[in-house]
Amino acid sequence: MRRVALVLTLAAFAVAGSALGATAQRQLIGTAQDHSLVEGEDCARFHTQTYTSFPAQVSAEEHRDVPLAGVDVLKVRAGDEGGVSIRGWDRSIARLTICKCAVGQTKLLAQRTLGSVSVSLRPGEIIATGPEINETQVWWVHMILFVPKASNLDVEAENGGIAIRNMSGHVNARATNGGISLAQSAGDHKISTRNGGISLDRITGRVDATTQNGPISLRLRDAAVPSLEARTDDDGAIYCNLKGCADRLGNWTANRRVLRIGTAAPMIRLSTSRAPIMIEQVR
């Protein structure tokens, strides 16, 4: 199985020294995401691994049914820390697995922090909240959500990645510090991240993908190439190995920073700054 690590984030928290002037200690939180593990259905097999130098760590797992009656768009908010994995299925219900973790200087402090972390289910909204993240306590929530594949989604993560599979509705996904992976999905997709890569694999329908600081990878399996526009700035590059792409010089701008395929309005729009765009066709 192909393994792609889209995101590697690292945060440092300074711990104040004692009144006797002890040297301050810097605690680290590192998160690595491997979207080849997105098929996991429980916290133990979730696609994110977190490493910490805090002395104590505690975790908990919850399972809930998500009401969908009267919901046109399901909003998912990951909170300050944590990622989201969404899978479309053929059932008419939605089911959520919540993976909560907290770290602290002692196990008691970590347990107190974890007890203050919650995920609320409001009509059409799933929201993770918790206490202030500071030099003595850190928490995060990863969500695994199964929804009817025709659902419309609006997903947001601050410090964590988003992985979406097998959806046919309208998908709007945004991340601040984290990658976004979208695969085997139809419908309309608008995805963006400020710091992180975007992976698009066997997508049909319309895609508008933008990242300010990270690469974009597009993999097409169908023989027919859709109308496409890819843009990058002077610090980036576009690599295309679609059949005949190198011969279609009329579709490139003079500086080869914009690639257009087809004469119709683009079905796929890709835009990035300071990073490459990679387009390939797979069997």
VENSULWO-V7079 format. One record per residue. N is the residue number from 0. OMEGA is omega in whole degrees, -180 to 180 (NA if undefined). D_FIRST is the distance of its C-alpha to the first C-alpha in whole Angstrom. Layout:
n=N omega=OMEGA d_first=D_FIRST
n=N omega=OMEGA d_first=D_FIRST
//
This chain:
n=0 omega=-180 d_first=0
n=1 omega=-177 d_first=4
n=2 omega=-178 d_first=6
n=3 omega=176 d_first=10
n=4 omega=-174 d_first=13
n=5 omega=-170 d_first=15
n=6 omega=169 d_first=18
n=7 omega=-178 d_first=20
n=8 omega=-180 d_first=24
n=9 omega=179 d_first=26
n=10 omega=180 d_first=30
n=11 omega=179 d_first=33
n=12 omega=-179 d_first=36
n=13 omega=178 d_first=39
n=14 omega=-176 d_first=41
n=15 omega=177 d_first=45
n=16 omega=-180 d_first=47
n=17 omega=180 d_first=49
n=18 omega=-180 d_first=53
n=19 omega=176 d_first=54
n=20 omega=178 d_first=51
n=21 omega=-179 d_first=48
n=22 omega=-180 d_first=46
n=23 omega=-180 d_first=43
n=24 omega=178 d_first=40
n=25 omega=178 d_first=37
n=26 omega=-174 d_first=34
n=27 omega=171 d_first=30
n=28 omega=178 d_first=28
n=29 omega=-179 d_first=24
n=30 omega=176 d_first=21
n=31 omega=-179 d_first=18
n=32 omega=178 d_first=15
n=33 omega=-173 d_first=11
n=34 omega=171 d_first=11
n=35 omega=179 d_first=7
n=36 omega=-175 d_first=9
n=37 omega=180 d_first=12
n=38 omega=-179 d_first=12
n=39 omega=-177 d_first=14
n=40 omega=178 d_first=17
n=41 omega=-174 d_first=19
n=42 omega=-177 d_first=20
n=43 omega=-177 d_first=19
n=44 omega=178 d_first=15
n=45 omega=-170 d_first=16
n=46 omega=-179 d_first=14
n=47 omega=172 d_first=17
n=48 omega=-179 d_first=18
n=49 omega=-180 d_first=22
n=50 omega=-177 d_first=24
n=51 omega=174 d_first=28
n=52 omega=172 d_first=31
n=53 omega=-175 d_first=33
n=54 omega=-173 d_first=34
n=55 omega=178 d_first=34
n=56 omega=177 d_first=31
n=57 omega=-178 d_first=31
n=58 omega=179 d_first=29
n=59 omega=180 d_first=29
n=60 omega=179 d_first=27
n=61 omega=177 d_first=29
n=62 omega=-179 d_first=28
n=63 omega=169 d_first=30
n=64 omega=-177 d_first=31
n=65 omega=179 d_first=31
n=66 omega=-178 d_first=34
n=67 omega=-177 d_first=34
n=68 omega=178 d_first=37
n=69 omega=-178 d_first=39
n=70 omega=176 d_first=36
n=71 omega=179 d_first=35
n=72 omega=178 d_first=33
n=73 omega=180 d_first=31
n=74 omega=179 d_first=31
n=75 omega=180 d_first=29
n=76 omega=-173 d_first=30
n=77 omega=-177 d_first=28
n=78 omega=-176 d_first=30
n=79 omega=-178 d_first=31
n=80 omega=175 d_first=28
n=81 omega=-177 d_first=25
n=82 omega=-177 d_first=22
n=83 omega=173 d_first=21
n=84 omega=-177 d_first=18
n=85 omega=179 d_first=20
n=86 omega=174 d_first=18
n=87 omega=177 d_first=21
n=88 omega=-174 d_first=22
n=89 omega=177 d_first=25
n=90 omega=-178 d_first=27
n=91 omega=-178 d_first=30
n=92 omega=176 d_first=30
n=93 omega=-179 d_first=28
n=94 omega=-174 d_first=26
n=95 omega=169 d_first=26
n=96 omega=-177 d_first=24
n=97 omega=179 d_first=26
n=98 omega=-177 d_first=25
n=99 omega=177 d_first=28
n=100 omega=175 d_first=28
n=101 omega=177 d_first=31
n=102 omega=-180 d_first=32
n=103 omega=-179 d_first=36
n=104 omega=176 d_first=38
n=105 omega=180 d_first=39
n=106 omega=179 d_first=37
n=107 omega=179 d_first=40
n=108 omega=178 d_first=40
n=109 omega=178 d_first=36
n=110 omega=177 d_first=37
n=111 omega=178 d_first=39
n=112 omega=-180 d_first=37
n=113 omega=180 d_first=34
n=114 omega=179 d_first=37
n=115 omega=180 d_first=38
n=116 omega=-179 d_first=34
n=117 omega=173 d_first=34
n=118 omega=-178 d_first=32
n=119 omega=177 d_first=35
n=120 omega=175 d_first=35
n=121 omega=178 d_first=37
n=122 omega=179 d_first=38
n=123 omega=-177 d_first=35
n=124 omega=171 d_first=34
n=125 omega=-172 d_first=31
n=126 omega=175 d_first=32
n=127 omega=179 d_first=32
n=128 omega=179 d_first=35
n=129 omega=-178 d_first=36
n=130 omega=178 d_first=38
n=131 omega=174 d_first=39
n=132 omega=-177 d_first=36
n=133 omega=-174 d_first=38
n=134 omega=-178 d_first=38
n=135 omega=-178 d_first=39
n=136 omega=178 d_first=36
n=137 omega=177 d_first=33
n=138 omega=175 d_first=31
n=139 omega=-180 d_first=28
n=140 omega=171 d_first=26
n=141 omega=-179 d_first=23
n=142 omega=173 d_first=23
n=143 omega=-172 d_first=21
n=144 omega=173 d_first=22
n=145 omega=-177 d_first=22
n=146 omega=171 d_first=25
n=147 omega=-169 d_first=26
n=148 omega=177 d_first=24
n=149 omega=-178 d_first=27
n=150 omega=172 d_first=28
n=151 omega=-172 d_first=29
n=152 omega=170 d_first=28
n=153 omega=-170 d_first=29
n=154 omega=-179 d_first=27
n=155 omega=177 d_first=28
n=156 omega=179 d_first=26
n=157 omega=-179 d_first=28
n=158 omega=-178 d_first=26
n=159 omega=-177 d_first=23
n=160 omega=178 d_first=20
n=161 omega=177 d_first=20
n=162 omega=-176 d_first=17
n=163 omega=-178 d_first=18
n=164 omega=166 d_first=16
n=165 omega=178 d_first=18
n=166 omega=179 d_first=21
n=167 omega=178 d_first=24
n=168 omega=177 d_first=27
n=169 omega=-178 d_first=28
n=170 omega=174 d_first=26
n=171 omega=-176 d_first=27
n=172 omega=-179 d_first=25
n=173 omega=175 d_first=27
n=174 omega=176 d_first=26
n=175 omega=176 d_first=28
n=176 omega=-178 d_first=26
n=177 omega=179 d_first=22
n=178 omega=177 d_first=20
n=179 omega=178 d_first=19
n=180 omega=-180 d_first=16
n=181 omega=-175 d_first=17
n=182 omega=172 d_first=15
n=183 omega=-175 d_first=16
n=184 omega=175 d_first=19
n=185 omega=179 d_first=23
n=186 omega=179 d_first=26
n=187 omega=-177 d_first=27
n=188 omega=172 d_first=25
n=189 omega=-174 d_first=27
n=190 omega=-179 d_first=25
n=191 omega=174 d_first=26
n=192 omega=180 d_first=26
n=193 omega=-179 d_first=28
n=194 omega=-180 d_first=26
n=195 omega=180 d_first=22
n=196 omega=176 d_first=20
n=197 omega=178 d_first=19
n=198 omega=179 d_first=16
n=199 omega=-173 d_first=16
n=200 omega=177 d_first=14
n=201 omega=-180 d_first=16
n=202 omega=170 d_first=19
n=203 omega=-176 d_first=22
n=204 omega=-177 d_first=25
n=205 omega=179 d_first=27
n=206 omega=171 d_first=25
n=207 omega=-174 d_first=27
n=208 omega=-178 d_first=25
n=209 omega=172 d_first=27
n=210 omega=180 d_first=26
n=211 omega=-175 d_first=29
n=212 omega=179 d_first=27
n=213 omega=-179 d_first=23
n=214 omega=173 d_first=21
n=215 omega=177 d_first=20
n=216 omega=179 d_first=17
n=217 omega=179 d_first=18
n=218 omega=-180 d_first=15
n=219 omega=-179 d_first=18
n=220 omega=-177 d_first=17
n=221 omega=-179 d_first=20
n=222 omega=-179 d_first=23
n=223 omega=180 d_first=25
n=224 omega=180 d_first=25
n=225 omega=173 d_first=27
n=226 omega=-168 d_first=29
n=227 omega=171 d_first=28
n=228 omega=179 d_first=29
n=229 omega=-179 d_first=28
n=230 omega=171 d_first=30
n=231 omega=-178 d_first=30
n=232 omega=-174 d_first=33
n=233 omega=180 d_first=34
n=234 omega=-177 d_first=32
n=235 omega=179 d_first=29
n=236 omega=178 d_first=28
n=237 omega=177 d_first=26
n=238 omega=-176 d_first=24
n=239 omega=177 d_first=23
n=240 omega=172 d_first=22
n=241 omega=-179 d_first=23
n=242 omega=179 d_first=25
n=243 omega=-177 d_first=28
n=244 omega=-178 d_first=28
n=245 omega=-178 d_first=29
n=246 omega=-176 d_first=32
n=247 omega=-174 d_first=33
n=248 omega=179 d_first=35
n=249 omega=180 d_first=37
n=250 omega=178 d_first=34
n=251 omega=169 d_first=34
n=252 omega=-175 d_first=37
n=253 omega=-179 d_first=39
n=254 omega=177 d_first=37
n=255 omega=176 d_first=33
n=256 omega=177 d_first=32
n=257 omega=177 d_first=32
n=258 omega=175 d_first=30
n=259 omega=177 d_first=32
n=260 omega=-179 d_first=30
n=261 omega=-178 d_first=33
n=262 omega=180 d_first=36
n=263 omega=175 d_first=35
n=264 omega=-174 d_first=35
n=265 omega=171 d_first=31
n=266 omega=-179 d_first=29
n=267 omega=176 d_first=26
n=268 omega=179 d_first=28
n=269 omega=180 d_first=26
n=270 omega=178 d_first=28
n=271 omega=175 d_first=27
n=272 omega=175 d_first=30
n=273 omega=-180 d_first=29
n=274 omega=-177 d_first=26
n=275 omega=168 d_first=24
n=276 omega=-178 d_first=23
n=277 omega=-178 d_first=20
n=278 omega=180 d_first=20
n=279 omega=179 d_first=18
n=280 omega=-177 d_first=18
n=281 omega=179 d_first=15
n=282 omega=NA d_first=15
//
